[in-house]
Each structure stands twice: as structure tokens, then as C-alpha cells.
Amino acid sequence: MIVTDLDLLGLKLFDLDRFGDDRGFFLESWNQRRFADAGFSESFVQDNHSRSAAGVLRGLHYQLKNPQGKLVRVTRGRAYDVVVDLRRSSPTFGRWQAVPLSEDEPRLFWIPPGFAHGFLALEDRTEFQYKVTTFYDPADEHSLLWNDPAIGIAWPLEMEPALSAKDAAGLPLADAPTYA
């Protein structure tokens, strides 16, 4: 496993070892001892799994009172995974970073608490799986506007994305509640 610290403070990419032959492949997607040996000792309380059609954009979501750390991966298809730093005390507040995730590259993306998170499915039937550090609380969920020009995320869009009503009504960064 190769661990890479990304540009925004706290973000990590875990490139996993995959062992394959003509029968298929095997990989360990989570091994607490192995990750702890690599300096990562988060605890998780919930696993989530979604499937999306090509062009579906989910996010940018975050919980303010019960912030979640997320360890995410794509197990089928491809996605453009995006985070925005919402920690006012961070030198990278308001900046975004994207990571391409796909079934062909066994990798995990760690997003610590304090970030808004979303992704764009780039293929039909893209399956996205993630572990979270705190339970989902629908009363505490917020949505940051996916196309806020003040943030300037360069989504790889060929047409308008398919959005939920909640995501279409996301708040721009200037009006969104943020972390200290």
C-alpha cells in the first residue's frame, strides 16, 4: 500500500495492493492493523454504498455539528471525486481538490472532517462505497452549491448534471455555514 498526502491538509490517498491472475483479483480494502502501521487509525461506525448513472452529481455534502470523516472508493465504474475545505482556520479554506476514482485503480481517498464532499459519476452504474466516522444525521446535513463560481470547481461535464433537489438548492460558500 502506498500512502500519499494530497495538497489540502489532511487529505490522503491510499493506493492498495491488488493481486490478480486470469481468474480475477484479490485485494484488502480495509485492514485496521495495516492502516494503523501506515499512521492511519480512524474508527468507522457506518458503511454506505450508492449506485449512480453517468452524469449524476451527488454533493457537495457535509455535517456541521457531527462532522464525518469519509474513506471512499469506487468499486464499479468511474467517478470524479471532489472536496472543498470548509475549515475557516485552515490555510486552504475554500479551496477544492479532485481525485479520479475507478474500479481499475484500487485506491481509497480519505476526507477528514471539515470538508464538503461530492462526486460526479462518469459511467453508468458507477458504485461508490465509503466508511464514515460518525453516523449520518439528516437534520445536520448541509449542501454546498456544486457550481459556486467563487470556488470554481472544474467538473468534467459534457452536459448539465443530474442533481437531487437538495443538491440543486445548495448554498454558495459565502452563505454556507462552515467550521471554525
N, C-alpha and C positions, 0 to 999 in steps of 0.2 A: 504494500500500500504506500502510495506517495501522497503526502500532505502538503498542500500549497496554501500559504496565506495570500489572500487577494488584496486589492487596492484599498478597500474600505475596511477600517479597523474591526476585527472580529470575524470577518468572513473567511471561510476555509473551503477548500475543495479537496475531497478525498478520492483519488484515483485508485480503484480497487483492483486486486489481482483476479484475473479470470483465467481458468484452466479449461481448455477445450480440446476436442478432437472431433472426428467425423460423427460421433454420437450426439454431440451438443457441447454444453459447458457447465461448469460449476463455479460459483463464487460465494464468498461470505459477505452478505450485505451489512451485517451488524455482528460484531463480536466485542462485547464490552471490555474484556481484558486487552484485546489487541488495540482498541481505540484508546484506552487508558494508557497503554505503553507509548502511544503516539502523542500523549499530552492532552487528550480529549476525554473528559469524564462527566459528560452531561447525563442526566437521568431523564427518561421519557415516560409519559403517562398515557399516551394515546397514539395510535397509528391511523392514518387516513389514506384513502385511495379514491382517485377520481378518474373518469374517462371523459375525453373531450374530442369533439370533431375538429377537423382542421379549421383554423380561423377563430376558434373560441379563445377569448381572453378572459382570464379569471384574475381579479385583483384590481387594485393593489390593496391587500387586506392587512389589518393589524388589530391587536387588542391593546388597549391603553392601561387599564387597571391590572389586568392579568396578562402581561406580555408573554408571548410564546417564542421560544427558540424552535427552529424547524430544521430538520435534517431531511433533505428532499432528494428524490431521484426519479428518473423516467425509466419504466420497465417495458414500455412498448411505445413505438413512435418517436417523435422528436418534439422538443419544446424549447422556447426561448424564455429562460427564467430570469426575472428582474426583481431587484430590491432597491429601496430608497431609504437612505439613512434619515431617521426622524428623531435622532438624539440631539437636542439643541446644544448640549455640552460637547459634542463631537466636532473635531475639525473638518469632518466631511458631511456635516449636516446638509440635507437637501440634495446630495449627490446620489447618483444611481450607478448600479453595476449590473451587467447581464452575464449570464453563463448559459451556453448552449448545452442542453442535456438530451441524451438519446439512448435508445436501447443498445446501440452499437458500442457505446463507451461506458463501461461500468464505473460511474462516479456518483459521489454524494456531495451535495452542496449544503454547507452549514450556514444558517442565517440566525445569528443570535437575537435575543430580544432587543427591540428598539428600531426595527426595520419594518417598513411596509413591504409586502411580498405579492408577486403575481406572476403569471406566465401566459404565454401565447402558444397554443397547440399548433404545430406546423404540419402535422399529418392527421388524417382521420384515425380515430380510435387510439389517440395518444393516452397512455395510462401514466398517471403521476402518483407516486406514493411518498408519504412523509411521516416522520415521527415528530411529536411536539412535546415540549417540556411542561406545559400547563394545559389544562382542559379547555376545550372550546367553550366560550361564553357568548352566546348570540347577543346578549344585552350590552356587551362590551366591544363588539366588533365595529371597526371603522373602515371606510374605504377612501383611499386617496385617489384623486382623479388620474386615470391611466394616461391621459394625453395632456396633462398640465404643461403649457409651454414654458413655465418657469423652471420646470425640471428638465424637459427636453429629451425624454427617452426616445431612442431611435429604434422603435419597434420594426421588425422586418415584415411589414404589411403589404399585401397585394390588393387588399380591399378593406372596407370597414370591418372591424372585428365583430363577432357575435358576443354581446355583453348581457349580463343579468341586469335587471332594473336597478338593483343596488349598486352595481359597479358603474353603470351609466350615470348615476347620481353622485359619484364620488366627489369629495371636496378638493379644491386646489390646495396646494401646500400652504399658501398664505392664510387660508381659513381653517385648515385641518388642525385638530388637537395633536400635540406632539409630546414627546418625552422630555424630561428635564435635561 
